[in-house]
Amino acid sequence: MFGEKKPFDSGKYKNKEAFLFLLPWILGVVLFTVGPMVQSLWLSFTDYSIYSEAKFIGLQNFIEMFSEDRMFKHSLLITLRYVFLFVPIKLIAALLIAVLLNQNVKGMSVYRTIYYIPSIVGAGIAMAVTWKIVLSRDGFVNEFLGIFGLGPFDFLTNPKMSLTTLALMGAWQFGSAMVVFLAALKQVPRELYEAGDIDGAGKVNQFFKITLPMISSTILFNLIMGIINAFQVFTQVSVITNGGPADSTYVYMLHLYRTAFESHRMGYSSALAWVLTFIILAFALVIFKSSQKWVYYEN
């Protein structure tokens, strides 16, 4: 009827309030993530340095990358080696520590905090410098090994050892993956272990037949995140070895950084960044595709 009041729609106003709270995040994503990505994509097709305007050259940067840039291929190979060293070590360490921290032991919260500390302090430049001192030829590690008549070892100056050393140093920061694994372990139904005990399955058999399948989705998550982080390794390499010795630790991000800020080839470095993006995406797609065969979802 004429003049009849419409019912109050509280959902409409709630949506407006939610949008207002999300607006700062949306603006941040658009201005500081999507915007720079679009600009970087455009620059990847240009010849651009800090001191000149961008000149469109089409696919020339990518052609040069795959046909002429020897360090592109070398850095990509080194990075792949780092990924295949770093990711398994980190995942295995995080999972084993999470299993230990999942026990009902007095003071367990203290142990969990102690094991998480490296992830808080381990990624900075100061910690990288500390590792460089500790692992030097006359550092603490070699002094400790000398007590047992071992060494000294050239952890950072031997081309055969340097990349493995950096991978072990990176895997030391397993706290985030450990916390995720610990949360997943808490969700495994106790009834499954009780049924395993009744059937006579030992602890090792229960781990492989019950624990791993039940947390396989979490393994997938940590695997993807580990691969993404490994492909982008930069700080430790830059501070500790700077790509040496003999370019044995010359990873992809170091090549990208030097191309951009030492050679001032911003267009070419943008092309390098986009190639790395598609390489990571390809790895993720392959893993997601294979996960259909080894990841268990309860639903």
SELOFI-871036 format. One record per residue (C-alpha): residue number from 1; x, y, z. Coordinates in Angstrom, 3 decimals. Layout:
# SELOFI-871036
(atom NUM, (X, Y, Z))
...
***
This chain:
# SELOFI-871036
(atom 1, (0.000, 0.000, 0.000))
(atom 2, (0.950, 3.633, -0.470))
(atom 3, (3.096, 4.916, 2.345))
(atom 4, (3.902, 1.440, 3.651))
(atom 5, (7.399, 1.234, 5.129))
(atom 6, (9.811, -1.242, 3.643))
(atom 7, (11.307, -3.813, 6.024))
(atom 8, (14.720, -2.908, 7.354))
(atom 9, (17.424, -4.846, 5.467))
(atom 10, (20.242, -5.229, 8.000))
(atom 11, (22.276, -7.427, 5.636))
(atom 12, (22.721, -4.567, 3.168))
(atom 13, (24.202, -2.323, 5.837))
(atom 14, (26.405, -5.087, 7.183))
(atom 15, (27.819, -5.597, 3.693))
(atom 16, (28.626, -1.882, 3.479))
(atom 17, (30.377, -1.985, 6.843))
(atom 18, (32.360, -5.064, 5.819))
(atom 19, (33.404, -3.344, 2.592))
(atom 20, (34.583, -0.270, 4.527))
(atom 21, (36.739, -2.437, 6.795))
(atom 22, (38.154, -4.293, 3.772))
(atom 23, (38.780, -1.103, 1.808))
(atom 24, (42.308, -0.403, 3.219))
(atom 25, (43.376, -3.962, 2.365))
(atom 26, (41.833, -3.741, -1.116))
(atom 27, (43.578, -0.419, -1.781))
(atom 28, (46.856, -1.885, -0.528))
(atom 29, (46.579, -4.876, -2.859))
(atom 30, (45.675, -2.719, -5.862))
(atom 31, (48.309, -0.040, -5.251))
(atom 32, (51.202, -2.133, -3.960))
(atom 33, (50.662, -5.564, -5.544))
(atom 34, (48.472, -5.529, -8.650))
(atom 35, (49.710, -2.126, -9.837))
(atom 36, (53.437, -2.963, -9.624))
(atom 37, (52.777, -6.375, -11.249))
(atom 38, (51.053, -4.751, -14.239))
(atom 39, (53.851, -2.195, -14.547))
(atom 40, (56.476, -4.931, -14.290))
(atom 41, (54.734, -6.906, -17.027))
(atom 42, (54.809, -3.854, -19.289))
(atom 43, (58.464, -3.162, -18.508))
(atom 44, (59.395, -6.762, -19.387))
(atom 45, (58.683, -5.867, -23.028))
(atom 46, (60.802, -2.702, -22.944))
(atom 47, (64.395, -1.557, -22.900))
(atom 48, (64.386, 0.525, -19.751))
(atom 49, (66.973, 1.766, -17.295))
(atom 50, (66.748, 4.199, -14.419))
(atom 51, (68.273, 6.958, -16.543))
(atom 52, (66.134, 6.660, -19.692))
(atom 53, (62.543, 6.243, -20.741))
(atom 54, (61.103, 2.829, -21.523))
(atom 55, (61.380, 1.798, -25.175))
(atom 56, (59.123, -1.008, -26.373))
(atom 57, (61.145, -3.899, -27.873))
(atom 58, (58.613, -6.729, -27.844))
(atom 59, (59.972, -10.160, -26.933))
(atom 60, (63.617, -9.170, -27.272))
(atom 61, (64.310, -9.455, -23.539))
(atom 62, (62.985, -13.020, -23.463))
(atom 63, (64.856, -13.980, -26.631))
(atom 64, (68.092, -12.655, -25.142))
(atom 65, (67.394, -14.452, -21.880))
(atom 66, (67.039, -17.900, -23.415))
(atom 67, (69.634, -17.566, -26.175))
(atom 68, (72.408, -15.284, -24.938))
(atom 69, (72.314, -14.911, -21.150))
(atom 70, (74.604, -17.637, -19.832))
(atom 71, (74.090, -16.568, -16.212))
(atom 72, (70.312, -16.930, -16.563))
(atom 73, (70.684, -20.648, -17.259))
(atom 74, (73.403, -21.051, -14.630))
(atom 75, (71.468, -19.230, -11.901))
(atom 76, (68.295, -21.181, -12.697))
(atom 77, (70.176, -24.482, -12.427))
(atom 78, (71.741, -23.437, -9.112))
(atom 79, (68.330, -22.381, -7.800))
(atom 80, (66.772, -25.700, -8.814))
(atom 81, (69.530, -27.528, -6.965))
(atom 82, (68.873, -25.353, -3.920))
(atom 83, (65.130, -26.088, -4.090))
(atom 84, (65.678, -29.855, -4.211))
(atom 85, (68.085, -29.617, -1.264))
(atom 86, (66.227, -27.116, 0.888))
(atom 87, (62.590, -28.227, 0.603))
(atom 88, (62.966, -31.916, 1.624))
(atom 89, (65.317, -31.068, 4.502))
(atom 90, (62.974, -28.389, 5.838))
(atom 91, (59.824, -30.500, 5.528))
(atom 92, (61.366, -33.575, 7.150))
(atom 93, (62.861, -31.538, 9.999))
(atom 94, (59.602, -29.637, 10.594))
(atom 95, (57.528, -32.830, 10.588))
(atom 96, (59.810, -34.782, 12.914))
(atom 97, (60.056, -31.921, 15.403))
(atom 98, (56.281, -31.445, 15.252))
(atom 99, (55.780, -35.133, 16.082))
(atom 100, (58.097, -34.775, 19.075))
(atom 101, (56.335, -31.614, 20.240))
(atom 102, (52.968, -33.336, 19.979))
(atom 103, (53.737, -35.515, 23.010))
(atom 104, (52.169, -34.950, 26.418))
(atom 105, (55.267, -33.854, 28.312))
(atom 106, (55.487, -31.338, 31.131))
(atom 107, (56.724, -27.940, 29.949))
(atom 108, (56.037, -28.701, 26.281))
(atom 109, (54.969, -25.098, 25.596))
(atom 110, (58.495, -23.973, 26.483))
(atom 111, (60.027, -26.442, 24.037))
(atom 112, (57.659, -25.307, 21.297))
(atom 113, (58.690, -21.704, 21.854))
(atom 114, (62.384, -22.601, 21.744))
(atom 115, (62.018, -24.464, 18.449))
(atom 116, (60.065, -21.583, 16.900))
(atom 117, (62.629, -18.895, 17.806))
(atom 118, (64.897, -19.572, 14.764))
(atom 119, (62.025, -18.643, 12.443))
(atom 120, (61.759, -15.267, 14.168))
(atom 121, (65.432, -14.295, 14.195))
(atom 122, (66.830, -16.468, 11.406))
(atom 123, (65.831, -14.554, 8.272))
(atom 124, (67.527, -11.212, 8.921))
(atom 125, (70.831, -9.829, 7.749))
(atom 126, (72.280, -9.861, 11.278))
(atom 127, (71.640, -13.598, 11.566))
(atom 128, (73.158, -14.209, 8.142))
(atom 129, (76.319, -12.399, 9.254))
(atom 130, (76.359, -14.521, 12.416))
(atom 131, (76.140, -17.718, 10.366))
(atom 132, (78.964, -16.469, 8.162))
(atom 133, (81.195, -16.029, 11.214))
(atom 134, (80.155, -19.304, 12.846))
(atom 135, (80.762, -21.346, 9.681))
(atom 136, (84.032, -19.696, 8.661))
(atom 137, (87.241, -21.728, 8.609))
(atom 138, (88.201, -20.481, 12.078))
(atom 139, (84.604, -20.256, 13.342))
(atom 140, (82.840, -22.039, 16.163))
(atom 141, (81.674, -25.038, 14.109))
(atom 142, (85.183, -25.901, 12.929))
(atom 143, (86.566, -25.364, 16.434))
(atom 144, (83.933, -27.741, 17.813))
(atom 145, (84.657, -30.376, 15.160))
(atom 146, (88.365, -29.974, 15.873))
(atom 147, (87.769, -31.412, 19.344))
(atom 148, (86.958, -34.718, 17.639))
(atom 149, (89.867, -34.443, 15.218))
(atom 150, (87.706, -33.369, 12.280))
(atom 151, (88.182, -30.484, 9.871))
(atom 152, (88.647, -27.710, 9.385))
(atom 153, (86.046, -27.628, 6.615))
(atom 154, (85.514, -24.861, 4.089))
(atom 155, (81.735, -24.732, 4.442))
(atom 156, (81.349, -21.428, 2.602))
(atom 157, (84.447, -21.289, 0.399))
(atom 158, (84.350, -24.783, -1.106))
(atom 159, (82.172, -24.865, -4.270))
(atom 160, (81.171, -28.458, -3.470))
(atom 161, (79.896, -27.587, 0.015))
(atom 162, (78.659, -23.995, -0.151))
(atom 163, (75.206, -24.580, -1.659))
(atom 164, (74.442, -27.496, 0.677))
(atom 165, (75.538, -25.369, 3.622))
(atom 166, (73.169, -22.581, 2.583))
(atom 167, (70.317, -25.078, 2.186))
(atom 168, (70.910, -26.412, 5.702))
(atom 169, (71.019, -22.869, 7.056))
(atom 170, (67.717, -22.072, 5.345))
(atom 171, (66.079, -25.263, 6.612))
(atom 172, (67.034, -24.209, 10.156))
(atom 173, (64.071, -21.806, 9.963))
(atom 174, (61.454, -24.559, 9.985))
(atom 175, (59.288, -23.036, 12.725))
(atom 176, (56.359, -21.912, 10.564))
(atom 177, (56.052, -25.274, 8.826))
(atom 178, (56.435, -26.992, 12.202))
(atom 179, (53.513, -25.040, 13.690))
(atom 180, (51.294, -25.947, 10.730))
(atom 181, (52.266, -29.619, 11.047))
(atom 182, (51.621, -29.514, 14.790))
(atom 183, (48.130, -28.121, 14.234))
(atom 184, (47.426, -30.892, 11.720))
(atom 185, (48.694, -33.588, 14.082))
(atom 186, (46.296, -32.328, 16.763))
(atom 187, (43.392, -32.961, 14.381))
(atom 188, (44.182, -36.631, 13.708))
(atom 189, (41.455, -38.679, 15.476))
(atom 190, (42.799, -40.676, 18.417))
(atom 191, (40.412, -43.489, 17.495))
(atom 192, (42.577, -44.335, 14.505))
(atom 193, (45.636, -44.912, 16.705))
(atom 194, (43.559, -46.952, 19.150))
(atom 195, (42.353, -49.120, 16.275))
(atom 196, (45.961, -49.485, 15.139))
(atom 197, (46.996, -50.633, 18.622))
(atom 198, (44.229, -53.219, 18.607))
(atom 199, (45.386, -54.504, 15.204))
(atom 200, (48.953, -54.756, 16.487))
(atom 201, (50.440, -51.929, 14.430))
(atom 202, (53.619, -50.455, 15.884))
(atom 203, (54.423, -46.755, 16.211))
(atom 204, (56.419, -46.658, 12.987))
(atom 205, (53.686, -48.442, 11.051))
(atom 206, (51.063, -46.094, 12.509))
(atom 207, (53.124, -43.096, 11.464))
(atom 208, (53.265, -44.190, 7.814))
(atom 209, (49.779, -45.713, 7.605))
(atom 210, (47.788, -43.271, 9.743))
(atom 211, (49.655, -40.038, 10.480))
(atom 212, (51.073, -39.263, 7.034))
(atom 213, (47.831, -39.947, 5.106))
(atom 214, (45.776, -37.904, 7.574))
(atom 215, (48.069, -34.858, 7.331))
(atom 216, (48.807, -35.221, 3.603))
(atom 217, (46.886, -32.020, 2.787))
(atom 218, (49.117, -30.139, 5.240))
(atom 219, (52.189, -31.686, 3.628))
(atom 220, (50.918, -30.354, 0.299))
(atom 221, (50.527, -26.846, 1.742))
(atom 222, (53.994, -26.790, 3.316))
(atom 223, (55.502, -28.255, 0.143))
(atom 224, (54.052, -25.489, -2.035))
(atom 225, (55.091, -22.750, 0.409))
(atom 226, (58.576, -24.247, 0.735))
(atom 227, (59.075, -24.296, -3.029))
(atom 228, (57.914, -20.682, -3.379))
(atom 229, (60.294, -19.546, -0.613))
(atom 230, (63.204, -21.578, -1.977))
(atom 231, (62.932, -20.098, -5.468))
(atom 232, (63.065, -16.610, -3.947))
(atom 233, (66.110, -17.144, -1.719))
(atom 234, (68.263, -14.018, -1.697))
(atom 235, (69.285, -12.483, 1.642))
(atom 236, (71.472, -15.306, 2.935))
(atom 237, (73.189, -15.797, -0.402))
(atom 238, (73.811, -12.086, -0.879))
(atom 239, (75.239, -11.563, 2.617))
(atom 240, (77.152, -14.801, 3.159))
(atom 241, (78.574, -15.852, -0.218))
(atom 242, (77.449, -13.164, -2.693))
(atom 243, (77.119, -15.880, -5.311))
(atom 244, (80.547, -17.408, -4.744))
(atom 245, (82.745, -19.294, -4.598))
(atom 246, (83.122, -19.690, -8.384))
(atom 247, (79.421, -18.833, -8.848))
(atom 248, (78.447, -22.036, -7.018))
(atom 249, (75.724, -20.174, -5.082))
(atom 250, (74.735, -17.704, -7.804))
(atom 251, (70.973, -18.116, -7.391))
(atom 252, (68.277, -16.673, -9.633))
(atom 253, (67.237, -13.786, -7.370))
(atom 254, (70.846, -12.643, -7.084))
(atom 255, (71.076, -12.534, -10.881))
(atom 256, (67.818, -10.569, -11.024))
(atom 257, (69.033, -8.132, -8.355))
(atom 258, (72.367, -7.481, -10.068))
(atom 259, (70.687, -7.024, -13.427))
(atom 260, (68.294, -4.455, -11.970))
(atom 261, (70.431, -2.489, -9.517))
(atom 262, (73.977, -2.943, -10.795))
(atom 263, (73.448, -3.102, -14.553))
(atom 264, (70.339, -0.866, -14.301))
(atom 265, (68.448, -2.992, -16.839))
(atom 266, (65.017, -2.687, -15.289))
(atom 267, (63.183, -3.993, -18.336))
(atom 268, (65.313, -7.104, -18.577))
(atom 269, (65.077, -7.752, -14.824))
(atom 270, (61.281, -7.472, -15.049))
(atom 271, (61.384, -10.164, -17.721))
(atom 272, (63.506, -12.298, -15.406))
(atom 273, (60.948, -11.822, -12.625))
(atom 274, (58.057, -12.921, -14.830))
(atom 275, (59.903, -16.002, -16.045))
(atom 276, (60.512, -16.954, -12.394))
(atom 277, (56.804, -16.413, -11.677))
(atom 278, (55.802, -18.839, -14.423))
(atom 279, (58.408, -21.388, -13.320))
(atom 280, (57.001, -21.341, -9.766))
(atom 281, (53.472, -21.547, -11.174))
(atom 282, (54.446, -24.558, -13.284))
(atom 283, (55.897, -26.356, -10.256))
(atom 284, (52.752, -25.593, -8.249))
(atom 285, (50.448, -26.867, -10.998))
(atom 286, (52.407, -30.109, -11.372))
(atom 287, (52.302, -30.716, -7.618))
(atom 288, (48.589, -29.921, -7.404))
(atom 289, (47.927, -32.289, -10.297))
(atom 290, (49.939, -35.086, -8.677))
(atom 291, (48.291, -34.451, -5.285))
(atom 292, (45.159, -36.240, -6.498))
(atom 293, (47.085, -39.484, -6.091))
(atom 294, (48.624, -38.946, -2.643))
(atom 295, (46.593, -36.325, -0.740))
(atom 296, (43.682, -37.619, 1.366))
(atom 297, (40.656, -35.425, 2.047))
(atom 298, (38.116, -36.697, 4.562))
(atom 299, (35.154, -35.233, 2.661))
***
